[in-house]
Amino acid sequence: MDLYVVNYVTSSIQEVLEAKLSQDWKGVTNVMKGPQGLKGAADAFYRNNGDGTFTDATAESGLIDIGMLYGLGICTTDYDLDGDIDIYVANDASPNYLYQNNGNGTFTEVGLYANASVANTGLPQASMGIDFADFDNDGDFDGILTHFSGECSTLYRNLGDGFFEDASGSVGLWQRTYLPMSWGTGFFDYDNDMDLDLFIANGHIYPQVDSHLAYGESYAQLNQLFNNSKGYFKETTSEAGDGFKIRLSSRGTAFADYDNDGDLDVLVINMDALPTLLRNDGGNAKNWLSIELKDQNNISGIGSIVTVKIGNLTQTREIRSGNSYASQNELRTHFGLGNADLVDEISVKWVSGARTTLHNIAARQLI
């Protein structure tokens, strides 16, 4: 496994304090209003030598952070389905990067060309959390980016031809995600109904906002849960139990079936508070299947694509390390099966290009 490191700023504390743009936000003084006015730090790519050492291959691979932008998140995904892993970098207050893998050890930055770098306003956003998944079950991977308050979370729908569209409004996210300041996020099928729902962790960075209620914002915020209804995300936060009534300033988010009961749970990291473990009670009323990949050269099968077919419906998942915001999900992949007792076909496309196919697999088990 190789390593891509996103970096934020190189400024010292003294430079932060002296930066003119870092002293005021909406009239609230003595807060850090970065990153504008601060020097960005270049990202780096380290190639695994296979002997326990790494080589800095940033330049030769074409992954040079030319803009010295403010990196906060990263997600790997084969967005163009050409059999190699591409890289999406979430940048704060600046355009995001989409590095297309050329298949020869080099990458080309295509974010603006692919319409996946800025929102449909043409303006960059303060990107922080990130995930890619096939929320519409059309076989390719769509992106969700979370942002600062006053910027909605952006859903980039993969059009399947190398391009994306900003579908935030048409899928129901624009209004509901505009006011919160959002961080960790992820697509997951919490009700096992064969489509991917959405979780967003929220929380401000300035405790001082509590003294300025006219802005309509607060430091501690509710996290959000959205149910996928035929490609439209309906907010179900108020119906999701007492765990979603907790107001904190949340950051990282990871998903796993920690109690092995057949539904996905959520762990949220909070600022100056204990983590929140949101145990899913009742998601296993519908059937499910959990799949754990094992490979001699790639222990967890990272980079592999798993598909599950039931009748005319195909669900697609990627196995990856690192996503959301500073978080790691479990490496088992989870499929909701609805009322189906049997999976017609499981197909694994390993990162090596090899394929494994299984047929007629019973529901409610880990394989």
Helices and strands as residue ranges (DSSP letters): E 3-5, H 13-18, G 20-22, E 24-25, E 28-29, E 44-48, E 54-56, E 70-77, E 86-92, E 97-101, E 107-109, E 130-133, E 142-145, E 154-158, E 164-166, E 182-188, E 197-202, G 207-211, G 213-215, E 221-222, E 224-229, E 232-235, G 237-239, G 242-245, E 247-248, E 250-256, E 265-270, E 276-278, G 283-285, E 287-291, E 305-310, E 313-318, E 333-338, E 342-349, E 355-362, E 365-366
